[in-house]
Amino acid sequence: GGPRGGPHQSGDMNLCWNEIKRKSHNIRVRLEAFSDNSGKLQLSLQEIIEWLTAKDEELSEQLPIGGDVGAVQHQREFHQAFMEDVKSRGPFIYSVLESAQAFLAQHPFQEPEESLNDGKEVSPRRRILNVSRSVWKQANVASDLWEKLTARCVDRHRHMERTLERLLQIQAAMEELAVALDQAEGVRDAWEPVGDLFIDSLQDHIDATKLFKEELTQVKEGMKHVNDLAHQLAISDVHLSMENARALEHLNSRWKVLQVKSTDERLKQLQDAHRDFGPGSQHFLSSSVQIPWERAISPNKVPYYINHQAQTTCWDHPKMTELYQALADLNNIKFSAYRTAMKLRRVQKVLRLDLVGLSSLAEVFREQELQQPEHIMDVVEVIHGLTALYERLEEERSIMVNIPLCVDMCLNWLLNVYDSPRNGKIRVLSFKMGLVSLCNADVQEKYKYLFRQVACPAGTTDQRHLSMLLHEAIQIPRQLGEVAAFGGSNVEPSVRSCFRVAPGKATIEVSHFLEWTSLEPQSMVWLPVLHRVAAAESTKHQAKCSVCKQCPIKGFRYRSLKQFNVDICQTCFLTGRTTKGKKLHYPIMEYYTPTTSGEKMRDFAKTLKNKFRSKQYFTKHPQRGYLPVQSVLEAEASETLAEMESQNCSFFTDSLSPDESLDEDQYLLRHSSPALEPDSPCQHMLLAQLEVLQGEYRRLKWKHEEAASVPMLTEAGEEGLGSPTGGAQDEELLAEARVLRQHKSRLETRMQILEDHNKQLESQLHRLRELLLQPKEDSEANGSEPSTLSSPVSGAGRHGDPAGSRETTDTETAGQTRSHVQALLCCCSLISHRGHTRTIRCPGTFRGQFQYI
């Protein structure tokens, strides 16, 4: 078989060998062509890399951006030429990079680069891969260098543009500042020395200097703007040229000299001169009076006033005399707490203290170094403090204040209150008490501030210092001639009453003082009443006065809780005016803010409840509306004042005098501050009613303790009766002891009334159920009272006719009566007993609290 296959094998081998030779030749041709193309491409890429590297170094060697406009403009032109050169090379670079990309697309490589052993030949395929890898690396380097160079060129160009813009702004601003400083320095150079000025012109120069300082605000803002621009350039590594830096430094130096060494120093010199020579000599206060009046000064610096026309002199400023004459018009107010408060309100407005806040006062006291309450101030010090106060008021409120008139009037009032003999001296505590009492602040904040004035560093005070504080306070109503109604000038009973809040302690804290003042003690009750008077001034009530027919009612509004639809304005009520043939029935509710629907429903419930009470009930159950502070040996006050009630109203109840006329000595008032949430009055009503009962219980307890201290006095009086030297003194002591026994008995009776509260409530509910269960036919047959149970929330009933009520048929009235009683019983059925009050929890909109007194 072998010899037959030999020739065929030899032919096949020849064919294979020829094929190998042909392929080898083709590969050799391709390698030569590949070597020619790759070599040219590599040369071009290397050339681009070297050019880009050189340009990058050239860009780095360019100088930093200059600090003046000329240098930056020259650098910008040079850089623009550089960018044009780079830009012109761009097409060639992009074409070479595209050729490299096409070459790599034809000859891709994926194998990782392998290290070649020495002595071995590189295969053609490996040679192609190595070339492709080399082209890829060169193309990447060239591309990165191109992107980096173009980005750096653009960034430097933008930086130059921003720098040039800021330098132009700095240049323009510096030119404007130079002009403004030249003008300001011209004004400064025209100033006269302070020593050559007239005293009367000091205030004008102070005002002119302040105005000049305000005008310099624009220069100040310009300097700040220029310095900010220079700072921004420094942050971006651009520093001003020597010329610009020196110009800016010179402007800053001129500004500091103008502001600090010129304006501020001159203003300080003028103010010092004004303080030392103006107010001290009181020259500026001479303008507080007009011809024929003249302001003169006594040797102790106390001012007095000369009327050249009448040839008379007086201590009071002419405007103060007019004010006192106007206050006399308020003497027709029957109730001294309101009479005093309304007089003080007028004084407050005239002195413009209603615009002064407590924080402003405290700051003035601090600036004037008025820290020691017992320090004695002379008239000059008082004038300094008042001048600073009204200047601050004018500045804070941005209003025009006649400072000489206000200072003189306030000084006049303070001297009338605390230095009526005109000795020219008042205490710091007196000064603070007078101003704080009439300033615009919450009454609790006033109490806190005043307490701190007499408190030790530990925050407590003893009886001596509290006595000082209350003594200063009682001088204010004393100056108005109203001191008798507030317990007299003796404040020791008030001090003892206050210290009962903390029994057994030698000192009290501010919380004890606030608890005591919240009961409105007799000696201080005029202050919270003043705040209610101020709050009521701007209030309008959509109701008609049953006496004078005023509508709407302005100020206080008084609603009868004994008669339906009876409202009275404050003028008629406080002066005791009534309609002819009609008498006012108590109790009465006082409002000093607009009423809410919850309050209207509550008043209706109280009126309905009071309909079932007789006149004898109110006679037997009077309530004092303040905390009495007189001692057990002092007579009871001839007038009652104010007592707390819930919501934004005051509750009046009176035991009528024998002739059923309005007797001031029997007038009783209850009040409270406005509700915090008018839309939900019931929650506040419940809390306020509970507080009222708690306060009443504390007052009765303290009165009981007062009465309990009497037996020692009584025993001493009875033992002294047999003494041969007893005489009239013993009889007087025994008479006082009998009066105190009766007083103790009355207190015990009132406490018993509070204990019987629940029984009274059950009795009232029983009577209401009986009314509800009466057949409708019986009501029509018997004729229900149409006017006594008419709805108080009906608009037509309240405002439609002069009498404040409307006429209804017997059937309508019976239906209304049944619906109101039924709603009331629905509420009362959910009563829960808590102490001496019953809180009504009911669904729907009506929720309140009944308190039987």
C-alpha positions in Angstrom: 0.0 0.0 0.0 3.0 2.3 0.6 4.3 2.7 -2.9 0.9 3.5 -4.2 0.4 6.5 -1.9 3.8 8.1 -2.2 3.2 10.5 -5.2 0.0 11.8 -3.7 1.6 12.7 -0.4 4.4 14.6 -2.1 1.9 16.8 -4.1 -0.1 17.7 -1.0 3.0 18.8 0.9 4.0 21.0 -2.0 0.6 22.7 -2.0 0.8 23.4 1.7 4.3 24.8 1.4 3.3 27.1 -1.4 0.3 28.3 0.7 2.5 29.0 3.6 4.9 31.0 1.5 2.0 33.1 0.0 0.6 33.9 3.5 4.0 34.8 4.8 4.5 37.2 1.9 1.2 38.8 2.5 2.0 39.2 6.2 5.3 40.8 5.3 3.6 43.3 3.0 1.1 44.2 5.7 3.7 44.6 8.3 5.7 46.9 6.1 2.6 49.0 5.4 1.6 48.9 9.1 5.0 50.0 10.1 4.9 53.0 7.7 1.5 54.2 9.0 2.1 53.6 12.7 5.4 55.3 12.5 4.0 58.5 10.9 1.1 58.5 13.5 3.5 58.1 16.4 5.7 60.9 15.2 2.7 63.2 14.9 1.5 62.3 18.4 4.9 62.8 19.9 5.2 66.2 18.2 1.8 67.2 19.6 2.8 66.1 23.1 6.0 68.1 23.0 4.2 71.2 21.7 1.4 71.0 24.3 4.0 70.5 27.1 5.9 73.6 25.9 2.7 75.7 25.8 1.7 74.6 29.3 5.1 75.6 30.6 4.8 78.9 28.8 1.3 79.5 30.4 2.7 78.7 33.8 5.5 81.2 33.4 3.1 84.1 32.7 3.2 86.7 35.5 0.5 86.8 38.2 -2.5 89.0 37.5 -1.6 92.6 38.3 -3.3 94.8 40.9 -4.2 97.8 38.7 -6.4 98.3 35.6 -3.5 99.1 33.2 -1.5 96.0 34.1 -4.5 93.7 33.9 -5.5 95.1 30.5 -1.9 94.5 29.1 -1.9 91.0 30.5 -5.3 90.3 29.0 -4.1 91.3 25.5 -1.0 89.1 25.8 -3.1 86.2 27.0 -5.6 86.6 24.2 -2.7 86.3 21.6 -1.6 83.2 23.4 -5.1 81.7 23.2 -5.3 82.5 19.5 -2.0 80.6 19.0 -3.3 77.6 20.9 -6.6 77.8 19.1 -4.9 77.8 15.6 -3.2 74.5 16.5 -6.5 72.9 17.4 -7.5 71.5 14.0 -4.2 69.6 13.5 -4.4 68.1 17.0 -8.0 67.0 16.5 -7.1 65.4 13.1 -4.2 63.4 14.6 -6.3 62.3 17.5 -9.0 61.2 15.1 -6.4 59.2 13.0 -5.2 57.6 16.2 -8.7 56.6 17.1 -9.3 55.1 13.6 -5.9 53.2 13.8 -6.9 51.8 17.1 -10.3 50.8 15.7 -8.5 48.8 13.0 -5.9 47.3 15.3 -7.5 46.8 18.7 -5.6 45.2 21.5 -7.1 43.4 24.5 -4.3 41.2 25.8 -2.4 42.6 28.8 1.1 43.7 28.2 3.5 40.7 28.7 7.1 41.0 29.5 9.3 39.6 26.7 12.1 37.1 27.6 15.6 38.1 26.4 16.8 36.2 23.4 13.4 35.5 21.9 12.2 37.1 18.7 8.9 39.1 18.8 6.2 37.6 16.6 4.5 39.8 14.0 1.2 39.7 15.9 3.0 40.8 19.1 4.7 43.6 17.3 1.3 44.9 16.0 -0.1 44.8 19.6 2.8 46.7 21.0 2.5 49.4 18.4 -1.2 49.7 19.0 -0.6 50.0 22.7 2.0 52.7 22.2 -0.3 54.7 19.9 -3.1 54.4 22.5 -0.8 55.7 25.3 0.4 58.6 23.2 -3.1 59.6 22.1 -4.3 59.6 25.7 -1.4 61.8 26.8 -2.0 64.2 24.0 -5.7 64.4 24.6 -5.2 65.1 28.4 -2.6 67.8 27.7 -4.9 69.5 25.2 -7.9 69.5 27.6 -5.7 70.7 30.4 -4.2 73.5 28.4 -7.5 74.8 27.0 -9.1 74.7 30.5 -6.2 76.7 32.0 -6.4 79.2 29.2 -10.2 79.7 29.7 -9.8 79.9 33.6 -7.1 82.5 33.3 -9.1 84.5 30.9 -12.2 84.5 33.1 -10.1 85.4 36.2 -8.6 88.4 34.3 -12.1 89.6 33.3 -13.4 89.3 36.9 -10.3 91.0 38.3 -10.6 93.8 35.7 -14.2 94.4 36.6 -13.5 94.6 40.4 -10.5 96.8 39.8 -12.7 99.2 37.8 -15.3 99.1 40.6 -12.6 99.8 43.2 -11.2 102.7 41.1 -14.6 104.3 40.7 -15.6 103.8 44.4 -12.3 105.3 45.6 -12.8 108.3 43.4 -16.3 108.9 44.9 -15.0 108.3 48.4 -12.3 110.9 47.9 -14.9 113.5 46.9 -17.2 112.6 49.8 -14.4 112.8 52.3 -13.3 116.1 50.9 -16.8 117.5 51.5 -17.1 116.0 55.0 -13.7 117.3 56.0 -14.8 120.7 54.7 -17.8 120.6 57.1 -15.6 119.5 59.9 -13.1 122.3 59.4 -15.9 124.8 59.6 -16.9 123.6 63.1 -16.4 126.1 65.9 -14.6 125.0 69.1 -17.0 123.7 71.7 -15.7 126.2 74.3 -16.8 129.1 72.0 -20.4 128.0 71.7 -23.4 129.5 73.5 -25.0 127.2 76.1 -28.4 127.6 74.5 -27.0 126.5 71.1 -25.5 123.2 72.5 -28.6 121.2 71.7 -28.7 122.5 68.1 -25.0 121.6 67.6 -25.6 118.2 69.0 -28.5 117.7 66.6 -26.4 119.0 63.7 -23.5 116.7 64.7 -25.9 113.7 64.9 -27.3 114.5 61.5 -23.8 114.9 60.1 -22.9 111.5 61.6 -26.0 110.0 59.9 -24.9 111.5 56.6 -21.5 109.8 57.0 -23.3 106.5 57.0 -23.1 106.5 53.2 -19.3 107.1 53.4 -19.0 104.3 55.9 -20.9 101.9 53.6 -18.7 103.0 50.7 -15.5 102.3 52.7 -16.8 98.9 53.6 -17.6 98.1 50.0 -14.1 99.1 48.8 -12.4 97.1 51.5 -14.7 94.1 50.7 -13.7 94.3 47.1 -10.0 94.4 48.0 -10.4 91.5 50.3 -12.1 89.5 47.6 -9.2 90.2 45.2 -6.7 89.0 47.9 -8.7 85.8 48.4 -8.4 85.2 44.6 -4.6 85.7 44.8 -4.7 89.2 43.3 -3.0 91.9 45.3 -3.5 95.6 44.7 -0.6 97.5 43.2 1.5 99.7 45.4 -0.3 102.8 44.1 -3.8 101.4 44.7 -2.9 100.0 48.1 -1.5 103.3 49.3 -4.6 105.1 48.0 -6.9 102.8 49.8 -4.9 103.0 53.0 -5.0 106.8 52.8 -8.8 106.7 52.4 -9.1 104.5 55.5 -6.9 106.7 57.6 -8.9 109.8 56.6 -12.2 108.0 57.4 -11.0 106.9 60.9 -9.8 110.4 61.7 -13.1 111.9 60.5 -15.3 109.4 62.3 -13.5 108.8 65.6 -11.2 111.7 66.2 -13.5 114.3 64.7 -17.2 113.4 64.8 -17.3 111.1 67.8 -15.1 113.2 69.9 -17.0 116.4 69.1 -20.3 114.7 69.8 -19.0 113.6 73.1 -17.7 117.0 73.9 -21.0 118.6 73.0 -23.0 116.1 75.1 -20.7 116.5 78.0 -21.1 120.3 77.8 -24.8 119.9 77.4 -24.9 117.6 80.5 -22.6 119.8 82.6 -24.0 123.2 81.5 -27.4 122.6 79.8 -29.6 120.5 82.1 -27.4 121.3 85.2 -28.1 125.0 84.7 -31.6 124.0 83.4 -31.3 126.5 80.6 -33.0 124.2 78.1 -36.0 123.9 80.3 -36.8 127.6 80.1 -38.6 127.0 76.8 -41.2 124.8 78.6 -43.2 127.9 79.4 -44.5 130.8 77.3 -45.0 134.5 77.9 -46.1 135.9 80.3 -44.7 132.9 82.3 -41.0 132.6 83.2 -39.2 129.6 84.7 -37.0 130.5 87.7 -34.8 128.4 90.0 -34.6 128.5 93.7 -31.3 128.2 95.6 -31.8 124.4 96.0 -32.3 124.0 92.2 -36.1 123.5 92.6 -37.9 125.3 89.7 -40.8 127.7 90.3 -42.8 129.8 87.9 -43.4 133.6 87.7 -46.5 135.1 86.0 -45.4 138.6 85.0 -48.8 139.6 84.0 -50.5 138.7 87.3 -47.3 139.2 89.3 -47.6 135.9 91.1 -45.4 132.9 91.6 -46.2 129.2 92.1 -44.5 125.9 92.4 -46.6 124.2 89.7 -46.0 124.5 86.0 -48.9 126.4 84.2 -49.7 123.2 82.3 -49.7 121.2 85.5 -52.2 123.7 87.0 -54.4 123.2 84.0 -54.1 119.4 84.4 -55.2 119.5 88.0 -58.2 121.6 87.1 -59.1 119.0 84.5 -58.8 116.3 87.0 -61.4 118.0 89.2 -63.9 117.1 86.5 -63.5 113.4 87.5 -64.6 114.0 91.0 -68.1 113.1 90.0 -67.0 109.4 89.8 -68.5 107.8 92.8 -65.9 105.0 93.3 -62.5 106.1 94.5 -60.5 103.2 92.8 -61.8 104.2 89.4 -61.6 107.9 90.2 -58.0 107.6 91.2 -57.2 105.4 88.2 -58.8 107.7 85.7 -56.9 110.7 87.2 -53.6 108.8 86.9 -54.5 107.8 83.4 -54.7 111.5 82.4 -51.5 112.3 84.2 -49.9 109.3 82.4 -50.9 110.6 79.0 -49.9 114.2 79.7 -46.4 113.1 80.9 -46.3 110.7 77.8 -45.3 107.9 80.1 -47.8 105.6 78.4 -45.3 105.4 75.6 -42.4 104.5 77.8 -41.6 100.7 78.2 -40.3 99.2 81.3 -37.1 98.0 79.5 -36.4 101.6 78.5 -36.8 102.7 82.0 -34.5 100.0 83.4 -31.9 100.9 80.8 -32.0 104.6 81.8 -31.8 103.7 85.5 -28.7 101.6 84.7 -27.1 104.3 82.6 -27.7 106.9 85.4 -26.3 104.5 88.0 -29.5 104.6 90.0 -29.0 101.3 91.9 -29.2 102.2 95.5 -32.9 102.6 96.5 -32.1 104.8 99.5 -29.7 107.1 97.6 -30.9 110.7 97.6 -31.2 112.4 94.3 -31.2 116.2 93.8 -33.1 118.0 91.2 -30.2 118.1 88.7 -29.9 114.3 88.9 -33.6 113.9 88.4 -33.5 116.2 85.3 -30.6 114.2 83.9 -32.5 111.0 84.2 -35.7 112.4 82.7 -33.9 114.0 79.9 -32.2 110.7 79.0 -35.6 109.0 79.3 -37.4 111.3 76.8 -34.4 111.4 74.4 -34.5 107.6 74.3 -38.3 107.7 73.8 -37.9 110.1 70.9 -35.2 107.8 69.4 -37.0 104.5 69.9 -40.5 105.7 68.8 -39.3 108.0 66.0 -41.7 110.7 67.2 -41.3 114.3 68.0 -41.2 114.9 71.8 -41.2 118.3 73.4 -38.4 117.2 75.7 -38.2 120.5 77.8 -42.0 120.4 78.5 -42.1 116.7 79.3 -39.1 116.8 81.6 -40.4 119.9 83.4 -43.9 118.4 83.8 -42.6 115.1 85.0 -40.2 116.7 87.4 -43.1 118.9 88.7 -45.3 115.8 89.2 -42.5 113.8 91.0 -41.9 116.7 93.3 -45.6 117.1 94.1 -45.8 113.4 95.0 -42.5 112.9 96.9 -41.2 116.4 97.8 -44.2 118.6 98.4 -42.2 120.9 100.8 -39.8 121.5 97.8 -36.6 120.5 99.6 -35.1 119.5 96.3 -34.4 115.9 97.3 -36.1 112.6 96.5 -35.0 109.0 97.0 -34.0 106.8 94.1 -36.8 104.4 95.1 -39.3 107.3 94.9 -38.0 108.2 91.4 -38.4 104.6 90.2 -41.8 104.1 91.8 -43.3 107.2 90.2 -42.1 106.3 86.7 -42.6 102.5 86.8 -46.2 102.9 88.1 -47.2 105.0 85.1 -45.1 103.4 82.4 -46.4 101.1 79.7 -45.9 97.5 81.0 -47.8 94.5 82.4 -48.8 95.0 86.0 -47.1 91.8 87.0 -43.9 92.9 85.5 -44.1 96.2 87.4 -44.6 94.3 90.6 -41.6 92.1 89.9 -39.3 95.0 89.0 -40.4 97.1 92.1 -39.9 94.1 94.4 -36.3 93.6 93.0 -35.5 97.2 94.0 -35.9 96.4 97.7 -34.8 92.8 97.6 -31.4 91.6 98.8 -29.0 89.7 96.5 -30.7 86.5 97.6 -34.0 87.7 96.1 -35.8 88.2 99.4 -36.9 91.2 101.4 -37.8 91.9 105.0 -40.6 93.9 106.5 -38.5 97.1 106.7 -37.7 97.2 103.0 -41.2 96.1 102.0 -42.6 98.9 104.2 -40.3 101.4 102.2 -41.7 100.1 98.9 -45.4 100.3 100.0 -44.8 103.8 101.5 -43.6 105.1 98.2 -46.5 103.5 96.4 -49.2 105.0 98.7 -47.8 108.5 98.0 -49.3 108.5 94.5 -53.0 108.3 95.6 -52.2 110.5 98.6 -51.1 113.3 96.3 -54.5 113.0 94.6 -56.3 113.2 97.9 -57.5 109.6 97.7 -55.3 108.0 100.3 -58.1 107.4 102.9 -59.8 104.9 100.6 -56.7 102.8 100.3 -56.0 102.3 104.0 -54.4 105.6 104.8 -50.7 106.5 104.9 -49.9 103.8 107.5 -48.5 100.8 105.5 -47.7 98.6 108.5 -51.1 96.7 108.1 -50.2 96.1 104.4 -46.8 94.7 105.4 -48.3 92.4 108.0 -50.9 91.2 105.4 -48.2 90.5 102.9 -46.1 88.5 105.3 -49.1 86.3 106.1 -48.5 84.7 102.7 -45.3 83.2 104.2 -46.2 82.6 107.9 -43.3 82.3 110.3 -40.7 83.7 107.9 -38.7 86.8 108.4 -38.4 87.5 104.7 -40.5 86.9 101.6 -39.7 86.1 98.0 -41.1 87.6 94.9 -43.5 84.7 94.5 -45.1 85.6 97.8 -45.3 89.2 96.9 -47.0 88.4 93.6 -49.4 86.1 95.3 -50.4 88.9 97.7 -50.7 91.5 95.0 -52.9 89.1 92.9 -55.5 89.5 95.7 -55.4 93.2 95.0 -54.7 94.5 98.5 -56.4 97.7 99.5 -53.3 99.8 99.5 -52.3 98.8 95.9 -55.7 98.2 94.2 -55.5 101.5 92.3 -52.6 100.1 90.1 -54.4 97.1 88.5 -57.5 99.3 88.1 -55.4 101.8 86.2 -54.4 99.0 83.8 -58.0 98.0 83.3 -58.9 101.6 82.6 -56.2 101.8 80.0 -57.3 98.6 78.4 -61.0 99.7 78.2 -60.2 103.0 76.5 -60.1 101.6 72.9 -62.9 99.0 73.4 -66.2 99.3 71.7 -69.2 97.2 72.7 -72.1 96.6 70.3 -74.7 97.5 72.8 -76.9 100.5 73.7 -76.7 102.2 77.1 -80.1 101.9 78.8 -79.6 105.3 80.4 -78.1 107.7 77.8 -78.8 105.5 74.8 -75.2 105.7 73.6 -74.4 103.1 70.9 -72.0 101.6 70.6 -70.8 101.7 74.2 -67.2 102.9 74.5 -64.9 102.0 77.4 -66.4 99.9 80.2 -69.7 98.2 79.7 -71.9 97.2 82.6 -74.6 94.5 82.3 -77.2 93.8 84.9 -77.4 90.2 86.1 -80.7 90.8 87.8 -82.6 92.3 84.8 -82.4 91.1 81.2 -81.1 93.4 78.4 -79.9 96.2 80.7 -76.5 97.6 79.6 -75.0 100.8 81.0 -72.0 102.8 79.7 -69.1 103.7 82.0 -70.1 107.4 82.3 -73.6 106.7 83.5 -72.6 103.9 85.8 -69.6 105.4 87.5 -71.4 108.7 88.0 -74.6 107.0 89.2 -76.9 108.2 86.5 -80.2 106.2 86.1 -83.3 106.5 84.0 -86.2 108.4 85.5 -88.4 106.1 87.5 -86.0 103.1 87.2 -83.5 101.8 89.7 -80.4 99.8 89.0 -80.5 96.2 90.4 -77.5 94.3 91.3 -75.4 92.2 90.7 -73.8 93.8 87.6 -71.1 92.5 85.3 -68.4 94.8 84.0 -66.6 94.2 80.6 -63.5 96.0 79.4 -63.1 93.9 76.2 -65.7 92.8 73.7 -67.9 90.0 74.9 -67.9 86.4 73.5 -70.8 84.1 72.9 -69.7 82.0 75.9 -69.9 85.0 78.1 -73.3 86.0 76.9 -74.6 82.5 77.7 -72.9 82.6 81.1 -74.5 85.9 81.9 -77.9 84.6 80.9 -77.5 81.6 83.2 -76.5 83.9 86.1 -79.3 86.3 85.4 -81.8 83.4 85.4 -80.3 82.2 88.6 -80.5 85.6 90.2 -84.2 85.9 89.3 -84.9 83.3 92.0 -83.0 85.3 94.6 -84.6 87.9 96.8 -83.2 91.3 97.7 -82.6 90.1 101.2 -80.2 87.4 99.8 -77.9 90.1 98.3 -78.2 92.1 101.5 -77.1 89.1 103.6 -74.3 88.0 101.3 -72.2 91.0 100.4 -68.7 90.4 99.0 -65.8 92.7 99.5 -64.0 93.2 96.2 -60.4 93.7 97.5 -58.1 92.4 100.3 -58.5 94.7 103.3 -55.2 95.5 105.0 -56.2 97.6 107.9 -55.1 96.4 111.3 -57.6 95.1 113.9 -57.5 98.4 115.8 -58.2 100.5 112.7 -61.6 101.4 111.3 -62.8 99.6 108.3 -62.5 101.4 105.0 -65.4 103.6 104.1 -65.4 102.3 100.5 -65.0 98.9 98.8 -63.2 98.6 95.6 -62.4 95.7 93.2 -62.7 91.8 93.4 -61.8 89.1 90.9 -64.2 87.4 88.5 -63.6 85.3 85.4 -63.0 86.2 81.8 -62.6 89.8 80.6 -65.3 91.2 82.9 -66.0 92.5 86.3 -68.9 91.3 88.5 -70.8 93.7 90.7 -73.0 92.8 93.6 -74.5 95.2 96.0 -76.5 95.1 99.2 -79.0 97.9 98.6 -79.2 100.7 101.1 -82.6 101.2 102.9 -83.8 103.5 100.2 -82.5 101.2 97.5 -80.2 103.9 96.1 -76.6 103.3 94.8 -74.5 103.6 98.0 -70.8 103.9 97.4 -69.9 102.4 100.8 -71.8 99.2 99.8 -70.6 99.0 96.2 -68.8 95.8 95.4 -66.9 94.9 92.3 -65.3 91.8 90.8 -63.0 91.7 87.9 -60.4 89.7 86.0 -57.9 89.9 83.1 -59.0 89.1 79.5 -59.2 85.5 78.5 -56.3 84.1 76.6 -58.5 82.0 74.2 -61.7 83.9 73.4 -63.0 81.0 71.3 -62.9 78.6 74.3 -64.2 80.7 77.3 -65.5 77.8 79.3 -62.1 76.4 80.3 -61.0 79.8 81.6 -64.4 80.3 83.4 -63.9 77.1 85.3 -60.3 77.9 86.3 -61.1 81.5 87.2 -64.1 80.6 89.3 -62.0 78.1 91.2 -59.3 80.8 91.8 -62.0 83.2 93.0 -63.2 80.8 95.6 -59.7 80.0 96.7 -58.9 83.7 97.0 -62.0 84.2 99.0 -61.1 81.4 101.3 -57.6 82.8 101.9 -59.1 86.2 102.7 -61.6 84.8 105.1 -58.8 82.7 106.7 -56.6 85.8 107.2 -59.5 87.8 108.6 -60.2 84.9 111.0 -56.6 85.0 112.1 -56.9 88.7 112.7 -59.9 88.2 114.8 -58.3 85.4 116.7 -55.6 87.8 117.9 -58.2 89.9 119.7 -58.8 87.8 122.9 -55.5 89.0 124.4 -56.5 92.5 123.9 -60.0 91.8 125.2 -58.7 90.1 128.4 -56.3 93.0 129.0 -59.1 95.5 128.6 -61.4 93.6 131.0 -58.6 93.3 133.6 -57.9 97.0 133.3 -61.5 97.9 133.9 -61.1 97.6 137.6 -58.0 99.6 137.7 -58.3 103.0 139.3 -56.3 104.5 136.4 -58.2 102.7 133.6 -60.7 105.4 132.8 -61.8 106.2 129.3 -59.0 104.1 127.7 -60.4 100.9 129.2 -63.9 101.7 128.0 -62.5 102.3 124.5 -60.7 99.0 124.5 -63.8 97.1 125.6 -65.8 98.8 122.8 -63.3 97.8 120.2 -63.2 94.3 121.6 -67.0 94.1 121.1 -66.7 95.3 117.6 -64.1 92.7 116.8 -66.2 90.0 118.3 -69.0 91.0 115.9 -66.5 91.1 113.0 -65.3 87.6 113.9 -68.9 86.4 113.9 -69.5 87.9 110.5 -66.4 86.2 109.1 -67.5 82.8 110.5 -70.9 83.3 108.9 -69.4 84.0 105.5 -67.3 80.9 105.8 -70.4 78.9 106.6 -72.1 80.3 103.5 -69.3 78.9 101.4 -69.6 75.5 103.1 -73.4 75.5 102.3 -72.8 76.2 98.6 -73.6 72.7 97.4 -76.9 72.6 99.3 -77.9 75.9 97.7 -77.1 74.6 94.3 -79.3 71.5 94.8 -82.1 73.7 95.9 -81.9 75.9 92.8 -81.8 72.8 90.6 -84.9 71.4 92.3 -86.8 74.7 91.6 -85.7 74.6 88.0 -87.0 71.1 87.6 -90.3 72.1 89.0 -90.6 74.8 86.4 -89.7 72.4 83.6 -92.2 69.8 84.7 -95.1 72.3 84.7 -97.5 71.5 81.8 -97.4 73.9 78.9 -101.1 74.6 79.3 -100.7 75.6 82.9 -98.0 78.1 81.8 -100.4 79.6 79.3 -103.2 79.7 81.7 -101.2 81.2 84.6 -99.4 83.7 82.3 -95.6 83.4 82.4 -93.6 86.5 83.0 -92.7 87.6 79.5 -90.0 90.1 80.3 -88.0 88.5 83.1 -87.0 85.4 81.1 -86.6 86.9 77.6 -83.5 85.7 75.9 -80.4 88.0 76.5 -78.7 86.7 73.3 -81.5 87.9 71.0 -80.2 90.8 68.8 -83.7 92.4 68.6 -84.2 92.0 72.3 -80.9 93.7 73.2 -80.6 96.5 70.7 -84.0 96.8 69.1 -85.8 99.0 71.6 -84.6 101.6 74.1 -85.4 99.5 77.2 -83.1 96.8 76.0 -85.9 94.1 76.0 -88.6 93.1 73.6 -92.3 92.3 74.0 -93.5 88.8 73.4 -96.7 86.9 73.6 -97.4 84.7 76.6 -97.1 81.6 74.4 -93.8 82.7 72.9 -92.4 83.6 76.3 -93.5 80.3 77.9 -91.8 78.4 75.1 -88.6 80.4 75.4 -88.7 79.9 79.2 -89.1 76.2 78.8 -86.3 75.9 76.2 -83.8 78.0 78.3 -84.7 76.0 81.5 -84.5 72.7 79.6 -81.0 73.6 78.2 -79.9 74.8 81.7 -81.0 71.5 83.3 -79.3 69.5 80.6 -76.1 71.3 81.6 -76.8 70.9 85.3 -77.4 67.2 85.0 -73.7 66.7 84.3 -72.5 68.6 87.3 -69.5 67.2 89.2 -68.9 68.3 92.8 -65.5 69.8 93.5 -65.1 71.7 96.8 -67.3 74.8 96.9 -67.9 75.0 93.2 -69.6 72.9 90.6 -68.1 72.6 87.2 -70.7 72.1 84.4 -69.6 69.7 81.8 -71.9 69.7 78.8 -72.0 68.8 75.2 -72.5 71.5 72.6 -71.3 75.1 72.8 -72.4 76.1 76.3 -70.0 75.3 79.1 -69.6 77.3 82.2 -69.5 77.4 85.9 -72.1 78.6 88.5 -71.0 80.1 91.7 -73.6 80.9 94.4 -72.5 83.7 96.7 
